[in-house]
Every structure is written in C-alpha cells, then in structure tokens.
Amino acid sequence: MNAHSSRRRPAEQEDGTELFSGTARDLPAGRHQFHKERLMAQIQQERHDRHVPAKPRRGRLTRPAVLLPALAATLAGTVVAVSALHGREQTGDGVGTGPVLTTPVGAASTRGVPQLLDRISLAAAGTGHPDLKPGQYVYIESQTAETFVRTVGDESSLASHELHRRQVWQSADGTEGWLIDPAVNDSPEGETLSLPDEQGNTPKATLNAPSYDYLAKLTTDPDQLLATIYKETAGMGNSPDQEAFTTIGDLLGESYPPAGLYPALFKAAAKIPGVVVVNDAVDAVGRHGVAVARLDETSGQREEWIFDRKTHVFLGERTVQVKRVSGEEPVIEPGTVMYTSAVLRRAIVDGLRQTPSDG
C-alpha cells in the first residue's frame, strides 16, 4: 500500500520522510516521495547512518492471511526492459546501481478519461474488499526501481537503483509497521516504522501519511472527498491539481483504502483538471496496461497509474520525464523513468512481518 509517508514534491524534498505515519524518519519518501521525489531525495548520504536495530521475528500465526482479491496482482514472468540494468555497481545500501532507466514516451489523450475512470471505479466496487480489523496488518509487496542523482566529489550524474523487492506492513491505527527495502536499509531484517518515533512523537495520520482507521473516516462522496484532498494538501507540491492527483495515487500504491473509499477515489480523480489516458504503459515487471496520468508542468514529469486493460485491477505506477526542464543539473532527458513499481501482493495478515505464505 502506499502510504509510505508523505510524498514531497521536487521543491520540498528532504532526506528521511516516512512511510505510513507522518513521522520524519530516515526513510525514503513515502508513497509520495516514493515516486519521482523519493528518487532525488533518498540517494544522497546518511540514509543508513541511523540504523534501526531489527526486532526479533514474531512467531507465525495460525490463522491464514486473507488475500485481497480486489487489489492483488499476479507477477508476470517478464521483467520490463527499463529494469534490466547492466554494469551494476553494488552500493552500501544493498541495491546495485546502473545506467538511467528509459522508456518510449507514450502518447497521452484526454479522450475517454471519464469512461475509463468509471470502469475502474466499478471494478473497484465490485470485488471483495475485507475490512482491516484491530490486531491485523496490511501487507504490501512490490517491485520497485528508480532513477536518481548521484554525486561523486563535485560531479553529479543520473544513475538508477536496480529492480528490487519492497515489503511494507502497517497496523490499522498506523502505530505499528515494518519496512524491508534494500534501497533504504541494507539489513535483511529491515527496520521498524512503529510509533512513537525516535523523538517520542506519535503524529496524527494525514492524507500524505494515512492509516486505515484515518481513511475509514473520510467521506465517500467524490466531490466532498476531492474538496477534502485540496484543503488538506493546500500549499504542497507544484500545483493544487497535481498535488491532489499525486495524493490519490499514493493511496493506491501503498495503503489500503476501505471498501467505500476505494471506488470514490477514482471518481474524485476524474474531476481533477489535466488528467489524461496513456493507452500503453508498462509497470516494473513488464505488465502492459492502460494508464491514468497527469503531467506536472513544473517538473516535466508525468505520473502514471497503470491498470490491467481487461480487469482494471491496479498494477503499479511509474513517473516518466516527458518534457526537458531547463536549469537542472544534471538535465533529465525525456523518456527517463524516474520511478517504477509493480504491486505483486496486497493482503491482510495477523502479525507484524508475517507474509501470506506464513499462514
């Protein structure tokens, strides 16, 4: 799920935003930064300087995990070409680096946007969507890769982190969580996302750092929901419309919106100006689909939510540079894939760090 913490936009990036809770920890930007913004912010120094000791594993619970059919997506055998990195260099954070990720820039059109989002909303409403109960956790497993700025001495250049597995757990109230991501922490055990944070703070959940309980209290009326999103994210990002689009996208990728809210998010997205359809987009593991997207005119980057063409199940997302923006060092050329992900599993489990296969 997404949550991963609030996602800072290019102008706001800072090291260590957090995943589900709004706490500022040394984690890559949550879903928000988890996109294009996470790339630029996360690679630079100190990411693993503050290592969080791994907690001992909890015993396997006897009750099997509940797989979430509405959001689950099966892993395809082919890995997308942009993720096949060559000349990898192993880094201290446990993930190899390689050349810039690239892809052809797909054509975008405003034609058919309402109809597509309506079909996606109907599909979201028509599948099983169990409630997350106290004592249970949302488990999300994905494959991700990103392009980032690497600085050596006085010289900066673009590089990429290889495709790798990311696993996130979050409790219903957002106070317990765990993250395993070699691009964030080189320990195979991962690190805690549980609250209070290292300063003893327990911040309240927000749209940019949501818990399931927080999302369950949001209105499911699309107009009121969109108004809430604009109000809570006022002053963030490069524009109100782009921030609203990004916020909804973050909820799709690494959170678990309740049954009533999930289809309402797509209906709200249909009301955001500038939303387009990209007829062919590819997620991080090579699955082709149709994308709902929006171009950030300031950064020149297009955020794409990728859905299965037939079932309209959410597959993953990517951020593609589609316009060359002057004044940046180094210049990011059109066709650069700044971030790509594929959600492989979204499930309800009964223990922190438990996976569906443990059930």
Residue frames relative to the residue before (quaternion, step in Angstrom):
aa qw qx qy qz dx dy dz
M 1.0000 0.0000 0.0000 0.0000 0.00 0.00 0.00
N 0.5963 -0.6478 0.3669 0.3004 3.18 -0.92 0.23
A 0.3597 0.7385 -0.5518 0.1439 3.24 0.22 -0.93
H 0.4146 0.6617 -0.5993 0.1762 3.37 0.16 -0.89
S 0.7850 -0.4716 0.2294 0.3298 3.32 -0.61 1.15
S 0.7020 -0.4694 0.3093 0.4373 3.41 -1.23 0.06
R 0.3396 -0.7666 0.5160 0.1756 3.46 -0.90 0.92
R 0.2461 -0.7841 0.5500 0.1489 3.54 -0.48 1.12
R 0.3959 -0.6966 0.5374 0.2633 3.53 -1.06 0.67
P 0.7718 -0.3990 0.2070 0.4498 3.55 -1.22 0.37
A 0.7195 0.4521 -0.2832 0.4446 3.57 0.77 -0.88
E 0.7394 0.4325 -0.2323 0.4608 3.55 1.15 -0.48
Q 0.4136 0.7653 -0.4539 0.1930 3.54 1.21 -0.23
E 0.0634 0.7650 -0.6396 0.0396 3.47 -1.16 0.66
D 0.5821 -0.5911 0.4091 0.3799 3.56 -1.09 0.60
G 0.8642 0.2328 -0.1406 0.4234 3.49 -1.17 0.69
T 0.2495 0.6921 -0.6407 0.2196 3.57 0.46 1.02
E 0.4047 -0.7797 0.4380 0.1907 3.51 -1.14 0.42
L 0.6765 -0.5727 0.3116 0.3424 3.43 -1.22 0.52
F 0.8616 0.0215 -0.0078 0.5071 3.55 -0.03 -1.15
S 0.7135 0.3968 -0.2623 0.5144 3.55 0.95 -0.66
G 0.5117 -0.6604 0.4054 0.3710 3.67 -0.80 0.36
T 0.3915 0.7583 -0.4610 0.2431 3.55 1.19 0.23
A 0.3784 -0.7030 0.5410 0.2645 3.57 -0.99 0.69
R 0.1122 0.7724 -0.6130 0.1225 3.53 -0.30 1.30
D 0.5848 -0.5726 0.4170 0.3953 3.52 -1.21 0.16
L 0.3632 0.6982 -0.5263 0.3218 3.54 0.52 1.18
P 0.5754 -0.5620 0.4239 0.4164 3.56 -1.14 0.40
A 0.6737 -0.4826 0.3397 0.4447 3.48 -1.09 0.41
G 0.5192 -0.6352 0.4624 0.3363 3.45 -0.99 0.78
R 0.8189 -0.2019 0.1201 0.5237 3.39 -1.20 -0.34
H 0.6239 0.5458 -0.3485 0.4375 3.43 1.03 -0.66
Q 0.7313 0.3177 -0.2242 0.5604 3.51 0.64 -0.96
F 0.4855 0.6917 -0.4066 0.3472 3.40 1.27 -0.44
H 0.6472 0.4806 -0.3100 0.5040 3.53 1.21 -0.32
K 0.8590 -0.0696 0.0970 0.4978 3.31 -1.05 -0.94
E 0.7075 0.4860 -0.2976 0.4180 3.49 0.95 -0.66
R 0.5702 0.5878 -0.3841 0.4264 3.46 1.09 -0.55
L 0.5975 0.6041 -0.3588 0.3865 3.54 1.01 -0.81
M 0.7382 0.4315 -0.2587 0.4495 3.52 0.63 -1.10
A 0.7219 0.4773 -0.2685 0.4231 3.53 0.91 -0.85
Q 0.7318 0.5207 -0.2702 0.3469 3.50 0.84 -1.00
I 0.6518 0.5880 -0.3397 0.3376 3.58 0.95 -0.74
Q 0.6472 0.5552 -0.3353 0.4006 3.51 1.04 -0.74
Q 0.8776 -0.2698 0.1699 0.3581 3.47 -1.23 0.76
E 0.8567 0.2793 -0.1963 0.3867 3.44 -1.44 0.31
R 0.4032 0.7405 -0.4861 0.2299 3.57 1.13 -0.01
H 0.7994 0.2200 -0.1379 0.5417 3.58 0.92 -0.78
D 0.3494 0.7387 -0.5082 0.2721 3.60 1.19 0.42
R 0.7409 0.3219 -0.2014 0.5540 3.56 1.08 -0.72
H 0.0488 -0.8376 0.5441 -0.0002 3.55 0.31 1.23
V 0.2640 -0.7523 0.5843 0.1513 3.54 -0.89 0.95
P 0.4435 -0.7061 0.4712 0.2876 3.62 -0.56 1.08
A 0.4641 -0.6909 0.4810 0.2755 3.53 -0.95 0.87
K 0.3881 -0.7015 0.5441 0.2473 3.54 -1.02 0.78
P 0.5793 -0.5756 0.4235 0.3920 3.60 -1.13 0.51
R 0.5567 -0.6181 0.4381 0.3406 3.52 -1.11 0.67
R 0.3902 -0.6862 0.5597 0.2521 3.51 -1.15 0.70
G 0.5965 -0.5941 0.4064 0.3550 3.51 -1.14 0.60
R 0.5898 -0.5780 0.4324 0.3621 3.51 -1.18 0.54
L 0.3418 -0.7345 0.5499 0.2032 3.54 -0.92 0.87
T 0.5246 -0.6817 0.4203 0.2888 3.52 -1.05 0.76
R 0.6415 0.5213 -0.3421 0.4468 3.59 1.06 -0.65
P 0.4393 -0.7185 0.4589 0.2832 3.63 -0.69 0.95
A 0.5685 -0.5803 0.4592 0.3595 3.51 -1.22 0.51
V 0.3492 -0.7006 0.5779 0.2308 3.54 -1.20 0.58
L 0.2577 -0.7692 0.5628 0.1589 3.57 -0.54 1.13
L 0.3511 -0.7588 0.5138 0.1922 3.55 -0.88 0.91
P 0.2953 -0.8115 0.4730 0.1748 3.58 -0.11 1.25
A 0.6324 0.5622 -0.3528 0.3994 3.59 1.01 -0.68
L 0.7984 0.3059 -0.1405 0.4992 3.55 1.05 -0.71
A 0.5419 0.6412 -0.4138 0.3519 3.59 1.21 -0.27
A 0.0435 -0.7832 0.6194 0.0318 3.57 -1.10 0.64
T 0.3873 -0.7432 0.4933 0.2331 3.57 -0.85 0.90
L 0.5136 -0.6637 0.4623 0.2864 3.51 -1.12 0.74
A 0.3027 -0.7424 0.5705 0.1782 3.55 -0.81 1.01
G 0.5750 -0.6457 0.3853 0.3225 3.54 -1.10 0.65
T 0.6948 0.4798 -0.2837 0.4545 3.57 1.09 -0.53
V 0.2586 -0.7442 0.5941 0.1621 3.54 -0.95 0.85
V 0.5197 -0.6708 0.4285 0.3104 3.54 -0.80 1.03
A 0.6211 -0.6082 0.3550 0.3440 3.52 -1.03 0.87
V 0.6435 0.5429 -0.3537 0.4074 3.59 0.95 -0.74
S 0.6900 0.4751 -0.2876 0.4642 3.56 1.18 -0.40
A 0.5561 0.5846 -0.4056 0.4295 3.57 1.23 -0.09
L 0.0533 -0.8500 0.5239 -0.0122 3.53 0.17 1.31
H 0.1746 -0.7746 0.6014 0.0885 3.53 -1.04 0.82
G 0.7901 0.2816 -0.2145 0.5004 3.53 -1.22 0.41
R 0.1743 0.8358 -0.5058 0.1234 3.56 0.99 0.79
E 0.1810 -0.7489 0.6291 0.1029 3.49 -1.13 0.70
Q 0.3478 -0.7502 0.5169 0.2215 3.59 -0.67 1.03
T 0.1820 -0.8006 0.5663 0.0729 3.55 -0.84 1.00
G 0.6972 -0.4966 0.3277 0.3999 3.53 -1.29 0.25
D 0.6877 0.4806 -0.3124 0.4456 3.58 1.11 -0.39
G 0.6371 -0.6064 0.3219 0.3504 3.56 1.14 0.48
V 0.6873 0.4146 -0.2812 0.5259 3.60 1.23 0.11
G 0.4530 -0.6960 0.4841 0.2758 3.57 -0.85 0.93
T 0.2489 -0.7435 0.5955 0.1753 3.55 -1.22 0.46
G 0.0183 -0.8024 0.5961 -0.0190 3.51 -1.16 0.59
P 0.7658 -0.3501 0.2529 0.4765 3.55 -1.24 -0.33
V 0.7034 -0.4659 0.3439 0.4123 3.52 -1.35 0.28
L 0.4152 -0.6824 0.5426 0.2599 3.57 -1.06 0.77
T 0.0072 -0.8160 0.5773 -0.0272 3.59 -0.85 0.93
T 0.0121 -0.7756 0.6312 0.0001 3.54 -1.30 0.42
P 0.5519 -0.5526 0.4715 0.4096 3.61 -1.15 0.35
V 0.4114 -0.6938 0.5284 0.2650 3.58 -1.00 0.76
G 0.3039 -0.7822 0.5185 0.1645 3.58 -0.46 1.18
A 0.5394 -0.6208 0.4636 0.3297 3.55 -1.15 0.65
A 0.1976 -0.7812 0.5856 0.0880 3.55 -1.08 0.78
S 0.0356 -0.7996 0.5994 -0.0089 3.56 -1.12 0.69
T 0.4428 -0.6734 0.5239 0.2756 3.55 -1.16 0.63
R 0.5158 0.6642 -0.4029 0.3611 3.56 1.27 -0.29
G 0.8419 0.2043 -0.1559 0.4745 3.57 -0.88 0.95
V 0.3800 0.7458 -0.4800 0.2627 3.61 1.24 0.11
P 0.6943 0.4640 -0.3180 0.4489 3.67 0.67 -0.89
Q 0.6553 0.5222 -0.3141 0.4462 3.58 0.97 -0.85
L 0.6590 0.5021 -0.3150 0.4631 3.58 0.94 -0.86
L 0.6862 0.4722 -0.2945 0.4685 3.59 0.84 -0.92
D 0.6045 0.5392 -0.3589 0.4637 3.58 1.11 -0.55
R 0.6576 0.4930 -0.3100 0.4780 3.60 0.97 -0.81
I 0.6387 0.5161 -0.3247 0.4694 3.58 1.01 -0.79
S 0.6492 0.5199 -0.3094 0.4610 3.56 1.00 -0.84
L 0.6519 0.5059 -0.3117 0.4712 3.59 0.97 -0.83
A 0.6452 0.5115 -0.3215 0.4676 3.58 0.99 -0.81
A 0.6477 0.5233 -0.3129 0.4569 3.58 1.02 -0.83
A 0.7002 0.4681 -0.2664 0.4685 3.57 1.03 -0.80
G 0.7249 0.4925 -0.2441 0.4151 3.57 1.13 -0.59
T 0.6670 0.4746 -0.3155 0.4800 3.59 1.19 0.16
G 0.6559 -0.5272 0.3683 0.3952 3.56 -1.23 0.43
H 0.0183 0.7972 -0.5984 0.0775 3.54 -0.94 0.90
P 0.1641 -0.8366 0.5139 0.0947 3.63 0.30 1.21
D 0.5022 -0.6185 0.5089 0.3261 3.55 -1.21 0.54
L 0.3709 -0.6783 0.5836 0.2485 3.54 -1.22 0.57
K 0.1944 -0.8231 0.5292 0.0687 3.56 -0.55 1.18
P 0.6444 -0.4978 0.3882 0.4316 3.60 -1.20 0.38
G 0.7620 0.3228 -0.2601 0.4975 3.55 -0.93 0.91
Q 0.6684 0.4419 -0.3034 0.5157 3.58 1.28 -0.12
Y 0.2680 -0.7619 0.5752 0.1294 3.53 -1.32 0.36
V 0.3738 -0.6550 0.6001 0.2668 3.51 -1.22 0.57
Y 0.1167 -0.7748 0.6196 0.0464 3.55 -0.92 0.97
I 0.0036 -0.7950 0.6060 -0.0267 3.57 -0.83 0.99
E 0.0753 -0.7821 0.6186 0.0072 3.52 -0.85 1.07
S 0.0553 0.8063 -0.5836 0.0787 3.54 -0.83 0.99
Q 0.3216 -0.6665 0.6207 0.2591 3.50 -1.40 0.11
T 0.0060 0.8215 -0.5679 0.0502 3.57 -0.79 1.00
A 0.0200 0.7527 -0.6578 -0.0164 3.53 -1.32 0.40
E 0.0297 -0.8192 0.5727 0.0021 3.57 -1.11 0.50
T 0.3719 -0.6718 0.5925 0.2435 3.50 -1.32 0.44
F 0.0059 0.8154 -0.5771 0.0451 3.58 -0.96 0.82
V 0.5142 -0.6075 0.5008 0.3403 3.53 -1.33 0.19
R 0.1022 -0.7870 0.6074 0.0359 3.56 -0.77 1.07
T 0.1461 -0.8004 0.5796 0.0458 3.56 -0.80 1.07
V 0.0084 -0.7661 0.6418 -0.0335 3.54 -0.84 1.06
G 0.8048 -0.0202 -0.0381 0.5919 3.56 -0.39 1.22
D 0.7752 -0.2834 0.2374 0.5122 3.56 -0.70 -1.09
E 0.6477 0.5354 -0.3114 0.4438 3.58 1.26 -0.03
S 0.1423 -0.7808 0.6053 0.0612 3.55 -0.99 0.92
S 0.0394 0.7828 -0.6191 0.0491 3.54 -1.06 0.78
L 0.5121 -0.6277 0.4856 0.3286 3.56 -1.28 0.27
A 0.0341 0.7617 -0.6460 0.0376 3.54 -1.10 0.78
S 0.3054 -0.7543 0.5451 0.2015 3.56 -1.25 -0.05
H 0.3750 -0.6472 0.6021 0.2794 3.50 -1.33 0.39
E 0.5050 -0.6672 0.4530 0.3075 3.56 -0.90 0.87
L 0.6435 -0.4989 0.4120 0.4090 3.53 -1.28 0.34
H 0.1137 0.8070 -0.5674 0.1175 3.58 -0.77 0.99
R 0.5471 -0.6283 0.4488 0.3233 3.55 -1.26 0.42
R 0.1003 -0.7612 0.6398 0.0357 3.52 -1.10 0.85
Q 0.0476 -0.7957 0.6038 -0.0044 3.59 -0.90 0.97
V 0.0266 -0.8025 0.5948 -0.0383 3.54 -0.84 1.03
W 0.0947 -0.7574 0.6437 0.0552 3.54 -1.14 0.82
Q 0.0449 0.7921 -0.6082 0.0260 3.58 -1.10 0.70
S 0.4038 -0.6994 0.5370 0.2438 3.53 -0.99 0.86
A 0.6905 -0.4952 0.3301 0.4111 3.56 -1.26 0.39
D 0.7490 0.3839 -0.2219 0.4923 3.59 0.96 -0.81
G 0.5194 -0.6897 0.3836 0.3278 3.59 1.28 0.04
T 0.5653 0.6296 -0.3869 0.3665 3.60 1.20 0.02
E 0.7394 0.2881 -0.2039 0.5733 3.59 1.26 -0.21
G 0.2160 0.7795 -0.5661 0.1593 3.54 -0.93 0.87
W 0.1288 -0.7714 0.6197 0.0662 3.52 -1.32 0.32
L 0.1145 -0.7891 0.6021 0.0417 3.54 -1.13 0.72
I 0.0261 -0.7445 0.6667 0.0240 3.54 -1.03 0.90
D 0.2672 0.7324 -0.5737 0.2510 3.55 -0.48 1.25
P 0.3484 -0.7809 0.4766 0.2042 3.62 -0.36 1.18
A 0.6049 0.5362 -0.3747 0.4541 3.60 1.20 -0.23
V 0.6973 0.4330 -0.2551 0.5111 3.56 1.29 -0.23
N 0.7949 -0.0106 0.0654 0.6031 3.55 0.93 -0.92
D 0.3613 -0.7822 0.4651 0.2033 3.59 -0.63 1.08
S 0.4954 0.6291 -0.4494 0.3960 3.60 1.24 0.09
P 0.4470 -0.6929 0.4855 0.2905 3.64 -0.80 0.88
E 0.6065 0.5611 -0.3488 0.4424 3.56 1.24 -0.37
G 0.4137 -0.7140 0.4698 0.3136 3.57 1.18 -0.44
E 0.3778 -0.7193 0.5311 0.2406 3.57 -1.20 -0.49
T 0.5926 -0.6159 0.4060 0.3236 3.51 -1.21 0.58
L 0.1828 -0.7362 0.6387 0.1289 3.51 -1.28 0.60
S 0.4242 0.7473 -0.4334 0.2716 3.55 1.29 0.08
L 0.3482 -0.7237 0.5676 0.1813 3.52 -1.25 0.60
P 0.4849 -0.1119 -0.8652 -0.0616 1.51 -2.32 0.97
D 0.5740 -0.5972 0.4335 0.3549 3.54 -1.27 0.39
E 0.7643 -0.3931 0.2468 0.4476 3.56 -1.30 -0.09
Q 0.6779 0.4466 -0.2881 0.5079 3.58 1.25 -0.33
G 0.5691 -0.6234 0.3706 0.3876 3.58 1.27 0.11
N 0.5255 0.6448 -0.4057 0.3788 3.59 1.25 0.27
T 0.1266 -0.7515 0.6415 0.0875 3.52 -1.19 0.68
P 0.1521 -0.8316 0.5281 0.0801 3.59 0.16 1.24
K 0.5254 -0.6223 0.4787 0.3279 3.53 -1.21 0.53
A 0.5575 -0.6012 0.4587 0.3425 3.53 -1.18 0.61
T 0.0739 -0.7699 0.6332 0.0300 3.55 -1.21 0.66
L 0.7007 -0.4320 0.3368 0.4572 3.57 -1.27 0.00
N 0.7127 0.4358 -0.2524 0.4883 3.58 1.06 -0.71
A 0.7593 0.1524 -0.1208 0.6210 3.56 1.30 -0.10
P 0.0973 0.8779 -0.4629 0.0745 3.57 0.73 1.08
S 0.2360 -0.6829 0.6581 0.2117 3.49 -1.39 0.29
Y 0.6523 -0.4962 0.3801 0.4287 3.57 -1.23 0.27
D 0.6488 0.5250 -0.3227 0.4464 3.58 0.93 -0.87
Y 0.6310 0.5228 -0.3302 0.4685 3.58 1.04 -0.74
L 0.6805 0.4947 -0.2927 0.4545 3.57 0.87 -0.96
A 0.6235 0.5653 -0.3383 0.4210 3.57 1.08 -0.71
K 0.6797 0.4873 -0.2860 0.4676 3.60 1.19 -0.43
L 0.5327 0.6358 -0.4114 0.3776 3.60 1.22 -0.16
T 0.5672 -0.5877 0.4559 0.3537 3.55 -1.19 0.57
T 0.3135 -0.7380 0.5645 0.1962 3.56 -1.17 0.59
D 0.4629 0.6290 -0.4714 0.4098 3.58 1.25 0.25
P 0.4731 -0.7258 0.4092 0.2861 3.64 -0.50 1.13
D 0.6676 0.4984 -0.3127 0.4561 3.60 0.93 -0.83
Q 0.6838 0.4671 -0.2849 0.4828 3.57 0.90 -0.90
L 0.6204 0.5480 -0.3368 0.4487 3.57 1.07 -0.77
L 0.6719 0.4849 -0.3019 0.4715 3.58 0.89 -0.91
A 0.6251 0.5271 -0.3403 0.4643 3.59 1.02 -0.75
T 0.6309 0.5268 -0.3249 0.4679 3.59 1.04 -0.76
I 0.6518 0.5185 -0.3116 0.4573 3.57 0.96 -0.88
Y 0.6564 0.4988 -0.3117 0.4724 3.59 0.91 -0.89
K 0.6709 0.5105 -0.3048 0.4432 3.58 0.92 -0.88
E 0.7244 0.4500 -0.2647 0.4502 3.58 0.81 -0.97
T 0.7433 0.3785 -0.2252 0.5035 3.61 1.10 -0.54
A 0.2875 0.7839 -0.5058 0.2167 3.60 1.23 0.27
G 0.8094 0.2524 -0.2049 0.4890 3.58 -0.91 0.94
M 0.6174 0.5336 -0.3530 0.4577 3.60 1.24 -0.09
G 0.8136 0.3139 -0.1996 0.4468 3.54 -1.26 0.38
N 0.6839 -0.5042 0.3594 0.3858 3.54 -1.34 -0.18
S 0.7806 -0.0383 0.0058 0.6238 3.57 1.26 -0.31
P 0.6204 -0.5589 0.3819 0.3961 3.62 -1.11 0.52
D 0.6703 0.5061 -0.3109 0.4448 3.60 0.92 -0.87
Q 0.6687 0.4881 -0.3095 0.4678 3.58 0.93 -0.86
E 0.6454 0.5219 -0.3253 0.4530 3.57 0.99 -0.79
A 0.6331 0.5216 -0.3316 0.4659 3.58 1.02 -0.75
F 0.6534 0.5081 -0.3091 0.4682 3.58 0.97 -0.87
T 0.6644 0.5092 -0.2955 0.4604 3.55 0.92 -0.93
T 0.6412 0.5377 -0.3221 0.4428 3.57 0.98 -0.84
I 0.6587 0.4829 -0.3111 0.4860 3.58 0.93 -0.83
G 0.6410 0.5348 -0.3228 0.4459 3.57 0.97 -0.82
D 0.6358 0.5329 -0.3273 0.4524 3.55 1.01 -0.76
L 0.6432 0.5210 -0.3199 0.4610 3.56 1.06 -0.72
L 0.6402 0.5265 -0.3294 0.4521 3.59 1.10 -0.60
G 0.7297 0.4968 -0.2488 0.3986 3.55 0.91 -0.89
E 0.8424 -0.0139 0.0478 0.5365 3.59 0.78 -0.88
S 0.5960 0.4416 -0.4530 0.4945 3.50 0.70 1.18
Y 0.3417 -0.7188 0.5535 0.2452 3.59 -1.25 -0.07
P 0.1754 -0.8110 0.5498 0.0955 3.59 0.11 1.25
P 0.5193 -0.6439 0.4591 0.3239 3.62 -0.91 0.84
A 0.7303 -0.4830 0.2682 0.4017 3.56 -1.25 0.53
G 0.7083 0.4572 -0.2779 0.4605 3.60 0.87 -0.86
L 0.6774 0.5101 -0.2901 0.4435 3.57 1.04 -0.75
Y 0.5961 0.6298 -0.3653 0.3385 3.56 0.96 -0.85
P 0.7248 0.3904 -0.2766 0.4958 3.68 0.68 -0.88
A 0.5992 0.5771 -0.3627 0.4199 3.60 1.12 -0.61
L 0.5863 0.5848 -0.3687 0.4223 3.60 1.10 -0.60
F 0.6780 0.4809 -0.2947 0.4713 3.58 0.97 -0.81
K 0.6327 0.5144 -0.3317 0.4744 3.56 1.05 -0.70
A 0.6356 0.5085 -0.3232 0.4827 3.58 1.07 -0.69
A 0.6387 0.5395 -0.3283 0.4396 3.59 0.97 -0.83
A 0.6207 0.5655 -0.3401 0.4233 3.58 1.07 -0.70
K 0.6751 0.4981 -0.2800 0.4666 3.58 1.23 -0.43
I 0.5495 0.6080 -0.3998 0.4105 3.61 1.27 -0.08
P 0.4435 -0.6977 0.4866 0.2824 3.63 -0.72 0.97
G 0.7891 0.3611 -0.2475 0.4309 3.55 -1.15 0.66
V 0.4827 0.6589 -0.4518 0.3589 3.61 1.22 0.02
V 0.0852 -0.8085 0.5823 -0.0049 3.57 -0.93 0.96
V 0.3849 -0.6685 0.5769 0.2686 3.54 -1.40 0.09
V 0.1305 -0.7351 0.6600 0.0837 3.55 -1.08 0.85
N 0.3766 -0.8004 0.4193 0.2043 3.56 -0.31 1.24
D 0.7937 0.1179 -0.0906 0.5899 3.60 1.13 -0.45
A 0.1421 0.7583 -0.6195 0.1449 3.54 -0.57 1.24
V 0.2625 -0.7852 0.5510 0.1046 3.56 -1.08 0.74
D 0.3358 -0.7454 0.5337 0.2163 3.58 -0.83 0.92
A 0.7709 -0.4221 0.2335 0.4159 3.57 -1.31 0.07
V 0.7467 0.3576 -0.2293 0.5119 3.62 1.12 -0.42
G 0.6891 -0.5491 0.2704 0.3879 3.56 1.17 0.53
R 0.4821 0.6592 -0.4534 0.3570 3.59 1.20 0.19
H 0.3002 -0.7596 0.5538 0.1618 3.57 -0.75 1.06
G 0.1137 0.7866 -0.6002 0.0898 3.53 -1.06 0.75
V 0.5274 -0.5749 0.4989 0.3774 3.52 -1.34 -0.25
A 0.2278 -0.8117 0.5296 0.0937 3.58 -0.92 0.87
V 0.2666 -0.6638 0.6726 0.1895 3.48 -1.30 0.67
A 0.0360 0.8466 -0.5194 0.1102 3.58 -0.57 1.12
R 0.0635 -0.7699 0.6304 0.0768 3.51 -1.37 0.20
L 0.3485 -0.7440 0.5397 0.1838 3.55 -0.99 0.92
D 0.2828 -0.7086 0.6249 0.1658 3.53 -0.98 0.97
E 0.3415 -0.7864 0.4789 0.1887 3.57 -0.27 1.25
T 0.6333 0.5493 -0.3369 0.4286 3.59 1.07 -0.63
S 0.7714 0.3412 -0.1806 0.5058 3.58 0.82 -0.98
G 0.3907 -0.7239 0.4785 0.3073 3.58 1.20 -0.49
Q 0.5803 0.5922 -0.3596 0.4280 3.57 1.27 0.25
R 0.2469 -0.7715 0.5742 0.1187 3.54 -1.02 0.87
E 0.2447 -0.7613 0.5872 0.1258 3.54 -0.77 1.09
E 0.0938 -0.8181 0.5672 -0.0098 3.55 -0.77 1.10
W 0.1770 -0.7333 0.6484 0.1027 3.58 -0.93 0.99
I 0.1823 -0.8305 0.5228 0.0610 3.58 -0.50 1.18
F 0.0788 -0.8029 0.5907 -0.0116 3.56 -0.86 1.07
D 0.5687 -0.5594 0.4758 0.3706 3.54 -1.23 0.56
R 0.5085 -0.6978 0.4144 0.2877 3.56 -0.80 1.00
K 0.7403 0.4052 -0.2250 0.4870 3.61 1.06 -0.70
T 0.7868 0.3359 -0.1756 0.4872 3.58 0.76 -1.02
H 0.3063 -0.7773 0.4797 0.2680 3.57 1.29 -0.47
V 0.3303 0.7123 -0.5263 0.3265 3.57 1.14 0.65
F 0.4939 -0.6502 0.4929 0.3006 3.59 -1.03 0.81
L 0.2179 -0.8015 0.5493 0.0919 3.58 -0.77 1.08
G 0.7180 -0.3287 0.2829 0.5445 3.55 0.88 -0.92
E 0.3330 -0.7394 0.5453 0.2124 3.53 -1.22 -0.35
R 0.0439 -0.7799 0.6199 0.0746 3.51 -1.28 0.19
T 0.2589 -0.7239 0.6176 0.1661 3.52 -1.31 0.44
V 0.0676 -0.8200 0.5677 -0.0263 3.55 -0.60 1.19
Q 0.3906 -0.6756 0.5709 0.2550 3.57 -1.00 0.86
V 0.0508 -0.8275 0.5591 0.0044 3.59 -0.57 1.12
K 0.7565 0.2373 -0.1636 0.5870 3.59 1.26 -0.27
R 0.4135 -0.6875 0.5355 0.2638 3.54 -1.00 0.80
V 0.1549 -0.7935 0.5862 0.0524 3.56 -0.74 1.10
S 0.3558 -0.7569 0.5106 0.1997 3.57 -0.69 1.07
G 0.7346 0.4513 -0.3069 0.4031 3.53 -1.28 0.35
E 0.6227 0.5132 -0.3607 0.4678 3.60 1.23 0.16
E 0.1363 -0.7698 0.6185 0.0789 3.54 -1.14 0.70
P 0.5106 -0.3538 -0.7580 0.1988 1.61 -1.06 2.20
V 0.5975 -0.5609 0.4298 0.3790 3.58 -1.24 0.40
I 0.2738 -0.7466 0.5860 0.1559 3.55 -0.96 0.91
E 0.3057 -0.7931 0.5050 0.1503 3.56 -0.48 1.22
P 0.5939 -0.5492 0.4406 0.3892 3.61 -1.15 0.53
G 0.7217 0.3831 -0.3172 0.4814 3.56 -0.98 0.88
T 0.5215 0.6178 -0.4226 0.4096 3.59 1.26 -0.10
V 0.2773 -0.7386 0.5923 0.1637 3.56 -0.87 0.99
M 0.2434 -0.8094 0.5206 0.1211 3.55 -0.32 1.24
Y 0.7901 -0.0519 0.0513 0.6087 3.56 1.12 -0.68
T 0.0382 0.7867 -0.6158 0.0225 3.57 -1.06 0.73
S 0.0031 0.8016 -0.5970 0.0306 3.56 -1.03 0.80
A 0.0930 -0.7442 0.6555 0.0881 3.51 -1.36 0.35
V 0.2684 -0.7503 0.5816 0.1635 3.59 -0.68 1.07
L 0.1716 -0.8217 0.5404 0.0574 3.55 -0.59 1.18
R 0.8096 0.0069 0.0282 0.5863 3.55 1.09 -0.62
R 0.0223 0.7446 -0.6665 0.0284 3.51 -1.05 0.87
A 0.1354 0.8205 -0.5320 0.1596 3.58 -0.45 1.16
I 0.3750 -0.6563 0.5919 0.2796 3.52 -1.34 0.26
V 0.0295 -0.7926 0.6086 -0.0229 3.56 -0.80 1.06
D 0.4977 -0.7012 0.4488 0.2433 3.54 -1.25 0.47
G 0.7843 0.2384 -0.1635 0.5490 3.58 1.20 0.12
L 0.5528 -0.5935 0.4694 0.3490 3.54 -1.15 0.65
R 0.8277 0.1366 -0.1697 0.5171 3.54 -0.89 1.10
Q 0.4704 0.6067 -0.4754 0.4298 3.56 1.23 0.40
T 0.2007 -0.7587 0.6056 0.1316 3.58 -1.13 0.67
P 0.6777 -0.4952 0.3314 0.4309 3.61 -1.15 0.36
S 0.6524 0.5292 -0.3221 0.4365 3.59 1.04 -0.70
D 0.5869 0.5814 -0.3623 0.4316 3.59 1.26 -0.28
G 0.5736 0.6473 -0.3683 0.3410 3.56 1.22 -0.51
